[in-house]
Amino acid sequence: MHLDVYRSCSFREKRDVLNTFWRTDTTPTSRIGEAAVQYGYYAVICLAVVVAELTLILVVSITHGSLIAWLTAVGDVLVVWSTWWAVRRFRTLKTQFSQ
């Protein structure tokens, strides 16, 4: 997957890409939609890495009985939810704007 369309977008278009990817109430152009699909691929990967990192921190923190465990658990839940939403939007946009 390449980021050619996303990289060629202006600052204003990149804001539209983010709105298109993270929100459902937008009607993007084909260019913005394709850039959102390209952005989404990397967003899902990055969020999955953050989930893995927070899970590792959570496991280590629980074994030590640390207060950090609770904070990490809350953060992990939020990131898992964000990852689920990103995967859902990526699949929707990919089927809508596939070439």
Backbone hydrogen bonds, N-H to C=O, Kabsch-Sander energy under -0.5 kcal/mol:
donor,donor_aa,acceptor,acceptor_aa,energy
7,R,3,L,-3.1
8,S,4,D,-1.3
9,C,6,Y,-1.2
14,K,10,S,-2.4
15,R,11,F,-1.6
16,D,12,R,-1.7
17,V,13,E,-2.3
18,L,14,K,-2.2
19,N,15,R,-2.4
20,T,16,D,-2.6
21,F,17,V,-2.6
22,W,18,L,-2.7
23,R,19,N,-1.8
33,G,29,T,-2.5
34,E,30,S,-2.4
35,A,31,R,-2.2
36,A,32,I,-2.1
37,V,33,G,-1.9
38,Q,34,E,-2.0
39,Y,35,A,-2.7
40,G,36,A,-2.6
41,Y,37,V,-1.7
42,Y,38,Q,-1.0
43,A,39,Y,-2.2
44,V,40,G,-2.5
45,I,41,Y,-1.5
46,C,42,Y,-2.6
47,L,43,A,-2.4
48,A,44,V,-2.2
49,V,45,I,-1.9
50,V,46,C,-2.0
51,V,47,L,-2.3
52,A,48,A,-2.1
53,E,49,V,-2.4
54,L,50,V,-2.7
55,T,51,V,-2.4
56,L,52,A,-2.0
57,I,53,E,-2.3
58,L,54,L,-2.6
59,V,55,T,-2.4
60,V,56,L,-2.2
61,S,57,I,-2.7
62,I,58,L,-2.4
63,T,59,V,-1.6
64,H,60,V,-0.9
65,G,61,S,-0.7
65,G,62,I,-0.8
66,S,61,S,-2.1
69,A,66,S,-1.0
70,W,67,L,-0.9
71,L,67,L,-1.4
72,T,68,I,-3.0
73,A,69,A,-2.4
74,V,70,W,-2.2
75,G,71,L,-2.4
76,D,72,T,-2.9
77,V,73,A,-2.2
78,L,74,V,-2.1
79,V,75,G,-2.4
80,V,76,D,-2.6
81,W,77,V,-2.2
82,S,78,L,-2.3
83,T,79,V,-2.5
84,W,80,V,-2.5
85,W,81,W,-2.4
86,A,82,S,-2.6
87,V,83,T,-2.6
88,R,84,W,-2.3
89,R,85,W,-2.8
90,F,86,A,-2.7
91,R,87,V,-2.4
92,T,88,R,-2.1
93,L,89,R,-3.1
94,K,90,F,-2.6
95,T,91,R,-2.1
96,Q,92,T,-1.8
97,F,93,L,-2.8
98,S,94,K,-0.6
